[in-house]
């Protein structure tokens, strides 16, 4: 059983890697689309700031996921692994089709689906954390859109006397800062969700490690409100590694198919998205970086001309958002059932 738990911890880090791989487009699509950085430079830049978030982000989101969404009494290794498998499968499906769905909501949906498969709907703790998460599924793209469009209007007003060429040259440098800020916010919020899953697993299996010595003693955890440093560092390393390898299919969708961006638009979209995500992270709300940056990009495009936004592409992205939690939950429930059946042999 100890080996099984350790294997699940490794699977959680694999999910975090896939999260970075899948969501790297959120951090780099605009800076690549505006040609401020080459794809390789962009992923290296984003991965670095994904990891830097370890030192500034805190653990509020991890505590929410670890103890605020599912009844900890019913959590066991099969629930955790089933949830991870459901989220991984959905992420890979949407990556294959180039759809920027939310890894965050895939993980949350998978976790809930596996828990419900074990103990029914009562497994979900319908408190303020769930309500805030569900509300922010709708609010995060709207907030990103409003902030992105407001920043674009403000910048247009401040630089209305400058030539477009001069503005673009200035914002090519400014976009390095905004891209770094968004990558920091991505690492800050998304890495913590995996931390919460690992902590939930370790708390549910604490009896296995109570008498262990050596390095396995670090796997003993009594309280989901305590996040071991090795979990924090591992999650940030995994998401940074995934970001470095990138998800090029989604980069194309985010960077050019929703709307065409110039450096000034990229700056406004990234800054609006970063502000939204960092505020949510501060209050322990597990939001979707994908939803937020897509909303910001749409907001920036709409300030130029409503027709400049490819609403058909945006509509398909929205459908992927709507389906993410139930689809990941369904796949996780199947995964849990298969794991539970295998345990009977």
C-alpha positions in Angstrom: 0.0 0.0 0.0 2.9 2.4 0.7 4.2 1.9 -2.8 0.7 2.5 -4.2 0.5 5.9 -2.3 4.0 6.9 -3.5 3.0 6.0 -7.1 -0.1 8.2 -6.8 2.0 11.1 -5.6 4.1 10.7 -8.7 1.0 10.6 -10.9 -0.1 13.9 -9.3 3.2 15.4 -10.3 2.7 14.0 -13.8 -0.7 15.7 -13.9 1.0 19.0 -12.8 3.5 18.5 -15.7 0.6 18.0 -18.1 -1.1 21.0 -16.6 2.0 23.1 -17.5 2.2 21.5 -20.9 -1.5 22.0 -21.6 -1.7 25.6 -20.1 1.6 26.9 -21.3 -0.3 28.6 -24.1 -2.0 30.8 -21.5 1.4 32.2 -20.6 3.1 32.4 -23.9 0.4 32.6 -26.7 0.2 36.4 -26.7 4.0 37.1 -26.5 4.6 34.6 -29.3 1.7 35.9 -31.4 3.1 39.5 -31.2 6.6 38.2 -32.0 8.1 39.7 -28.9 9.8 36.4 -28.1 10.5 33.3 -30.1 8.6 30.2 -29.0 11.7 28.8 -27.2 12.4 32.0 -25.5 8.8 32.4 -24.4 8.5 28.9 -22.9 11.8 29.4 -21.0 10.6 32.8 -19.7 7.2 31.4 -18.6 8.7 28.3 -17.0 11.1 30.4 -14.9 8.3 32.5 -13.5 6.1 29.5 -12.9 8.8 28.3 -10.6 9.4 31.7 -9.0 5.8 31.7 -7.8 6.9 29.1 -5.2 8.5 31.9 -3.2 5.7 34.5 -3.4 2.3 32.7 -3.8 1.4 31.2 -0.4 -0.8 28.1 0.0 -4.4 29.4 0.3 -5.6 27.6 -2.9 -3.9 24.4 -1.9 -5.7 24.4 1.5 -9.0 25.0 -0.3 -8.5 22.0 -2.6 -7.1 19.8 0.1 -9.8 20.2 2.7 -12.5 22.6 1.5 -14.2 20.7 -1.4 -14.5 17.0 -0.6 -15.3 15.3 2.7 -11.9 14.2 3.9 -13.4 11.2 5.6 -14.2 9.5 2.3 -10.9 10.3 0.6 -8.7 7.3 -0.1 -5.9 6.5 -2.7 -8.5 5.2 -5.2 -10.5 8.5 -5.1 -7.3 10.5 -5.6 -6.0 8.4 -8.4 -9.4 8.1 -10.1 -9.7 11.9 -10.0 -6.2 12.4 -11.4 -6.8 9.9 -14.2 -10.1 11.6 -15.2 -8.4 15.0 -15.3 -5.4 13.7 -17.3 -7.6 12.0 -19.9 -9.7 15.1 -20.4 -6.7 17.4 -20.6 -5.1 15.1 -23.3 -8.3 15.1 -25.3 -8.7 18.9 -25.3 -4.9 19.3 -26.0 -5.2 17.0 -29.1 -8.1 19.1 -30.5 -6.3 22.4 -29.6 -9.0 23.5 -27.2 -7.8 25.7 -24.2 -10.0 24.0 -21.6 -9.3 24.4 -17.9 -6.8 22.0 -16.3 -8.0 23.4 -12.9 -11.6 22.6 -13.5 -10.7 19.2 -15.0 -8.8 18.4 -11.7 -11.7 19.6 -9.5 -14.3 17.8 -11.6 -12.2 14.6 -11.6 -11.8 14.8 -7.8 -15.5 15.3 -7.3 -16.5 12.6 -9.8 -14.3 10.0 -8.1 -15.6 11.0 -4.7 -19.2 10.8 -5.8 -18.6 7.4 -7.4 -17.4 6.2 -4.0 -19.9 7.8 -1.6 -22.6 9.5 -3.5 -23.3 13.3 -3.7 -22.9 13.6 0.0 -19.1 13.3 -0.6 -19.1 16.9 -1.8 -18.9 19.6 0.9 -21.3 22.2 -0.5 -19.7 25.2 1.3 -18.4 28.6 0.4 -15.3 27.3 -1.4 -17.4 25.3 -3.9 -19.8 28.2 -4.5 -16.9 30.6 -5.1 -15.2 28.1 -7.5 -18.5 27.6 -9.5 -19.2 31.4 -9.5 -15.7 32.1 -10.8 -16.2 29.7 -13.7 -18.5 32.4 -15.0 -16.8 35.5 -13.5 -13.2 34.9 -14.3 -13.5 35.3 -18.1 -15.8 38.3 -17.6 -13.4 39.9 -15.1 -10.5 39.2 -17.5 -12.5 40.7 -20.4 -13.4 43.8 -18.5 -9.8 44.4 -17.2 -8.3 43.7 -20.6 -10.6 46.0 -22.4 -10.3 48.7 -19.7 -6.5 48.6 -19.9 -6.6 48.7 -23.7 -8.9 51.8 -23.6 -6.6 53.5 -21.0 -3.5 52.8 -23.0 -5.1 54.0 -26.2 -6.0 57.3 -24.5 -2.6 57.8 -22.9 -0.8 57.2 -26.2 -3.2 58.6 -28.7 -0.7 61.2 -29.9 2.0 58.5 -30.6 2.4 56.7 -33.9 1.5 53.0 -33.9 5.1 52.1 -34.7 6.4 53.9 -31.6 3.7 52.4 -29.4 4.5 48.9 -30.6 8.2 49.4 -30.0 7.6 50.5 -26.4 5.1 47.7 -25.6 7.4 45.0 -27.0 9.5 45.6 -23.9 6.5 46.2 -21.6 5.1 42.8 -22.7 8.1 41.0 -21.2 6.9 42.3 -17.8 3.2 41.5 -18.4 4.1 38.0 -19.7 6.3 37.4 -16.6 3.4 38.6 -14.3 0.9 36.2 -16.0 3.3 33.3 -15.8 3.8 34.0 -12.1 0.1 34.1 -11.6 -0.3 30.8 -13.5 2.2 29.0 -11.4 0.8 30.6 -8.2 -2.7 29.3 -8.7 -2.4 26.1 -10.8 0.5 24.5 -8.9 -1.4 24.8 -5.6 -4.3 22.7 -6.9 -2.0 19.7 -7.3 -0.5 20.5 -3.8 -4.0 20.2 -2.3 -4.6 16.8 -4.0 -1.3 15.4 -2.7 -2.0 16.7 0.8 -5.5 15.2 0.8 -3.9 11.9 -0.2 -1.2 12.0 2.6 -3.7 13.0 5.3 -6.1 10.1 4.3 -3.2 7.6 4.5 -1.3 9.1 7.5 -1.6 5.8 9.5 0.7 4.2 6.9 3.5 6.6 7.6 3.2 7.3 11.3 5.9 4.8 12.2 8.2 5.3 9.2 11.7 6.6 9.5 14.1 8.2 7.0 12.8 10.0 3.9 9.4 8.3 4.2 8.8 10.1 7.4 8.2 13.2 5.3 5.1 11.5 3.9 3.4 11.5 7.3 0.9 14.4 7.5 -1.8 14.9 10.1 -3.4 18.1 8.9 -4.5 19.3 5.4 -3.7 22.8 6.4 0.0 22.1 6.5 1.7 22.0 3.1 5.2 20.3 3.2 7.9 22.2 1.4 8.8 19.2 -0.7 5.2 19.1 -2.0 5.3 22.9 -2.9 8.7 22.6 -4.6 7.8 19.5 -6.5 4.5 21.0 -7.8 6.2 24.1 -9.0 9.0 22.2 -10.7 6.5 19.9 -12.4 4.4 22.7 -13.8 7.4 24.7 -14.9 8.8 21.6 -16.7 5.5 21.1 -18.5 5.4 24.8 -19.5 8.9 24.5 -20.9 7.9 21.8 -23.3 4.8 23.7 -24.3 1.5 22.9 -25.9 1.9 24.3 -29.4 -1.6 23.4 -30.7 -3.2 25.6 -28.1 -0.7 28.4 -28.6 -2.0 28.8 -32.1 -5.7 28.9 -31.0 -5.0 31.4 -28.2 -2.5 33.6 -30.0 -4.1 34.1 -33.4 -7.4 32.3 -33.9 -9.4 34.2 -31.3 -8.2 37.7 -32.4 -5.0 39.2 -33.9 -2.9 40.9 -31.3 -0.2 43.6 -31.4 2.3 44.1 -28.5 0.1 46.7 -26.9 -2.9 44.3 -26.9 -0.8 41.5 -25.6 0.4 43.6 -22.7 -3.2 44.6 -21.8 -4.5 41.0 -22.0 -1.7 39.6 -19.9 -1.8 42.3 -17.3 -5.6 42.1 -17.0 -5.4 38.3 -16.6 -2.5 38.4 -14.1 -4.3 40.9 -11.9 -7.5 38.7 -11.9 -5.7 35.5 -11.1 -3.4 36.9 -8.4 -6.4 38.4 -6.6 -8.2 35.1 -6.6 -5.1 33.3 -5.4 -4.8 35.7 -2.5 -8.3 34.7 -1.4 -7.8 31.0 -1.9 -10.1 30.7 -5.0 -9.0 28.0 -7.5 -9.7 29.9 -10.7 -9.0 28.9 -14.3 -6.0 30.7 -15.9 -7.3 29.6 -19.3 -10.7 31.2 -18.8 -9.2 34.4 -17.5 -6.6 35.0 -20.2 -9.1 34.0 -23.0 -11.6 36.6 -21.6 -8.8 39.2 -21.5 -7.8 38.5 -25.1 -11.5 38.8 -26.2 -11.8 42.0 -24.3 -8.8 43.5 -26.0 -10.0 42.4 -29.4 -13.5 43.8 -28.8 -12.1 47.3 -28.1 -10.7 47.4 -31.6 -13.7 46.1 -33.4 -16.3 43.6 -32.4 -15.7 41.9 -35.8 -12.0 41.5 -35.0 -13.0 38.7 -32.5 -13.6 35.3 -34.1 -16.7 34.6 -32.2 -17.1 31.1 -33.7 -13.7 30.0 -32.2 -14.6 31.7 -28.9 -17.9 29.8 -28.9 -16.2 26.4 -29.3 -13.8 27.4 -26.4 -16.8 28.2 -24.2 -18.4 24.8 -25.0 -15.1 23.1 -23.9 -15.4 25.1 -20.6 -19.0 24.0 -20.0 -18.2 20.4 -20.6 -14.9 20.2 -18.6 -16.2 19.6 -15.1 -18.9 17.0 -16.0 -16.7 15.3 -18.6 -13.7 15.0 -16.2 -16.0 13.9 -13.4 -17.5 11.1 -15.6 -14.1 9.9 -16.7 -12.9 10.0 -13.1 -16.0 8.0 -11.9 -15.2 5.3 -14.4 -11.5 5.3 -13.4 -12.5 4.9 -9.7 -14.9 2.1 -10.5 -12.2 0.2 -12.4 -9.6 0.8 -9.6 -12.0 -0.4 -6.9 -12.8 -3.5 -9.0 -9.1 -4.3 -9.4 -8.6 -4.0 -5.7 -11.0 -6.8 -5.2 -8.7 -9.3 -6.9 
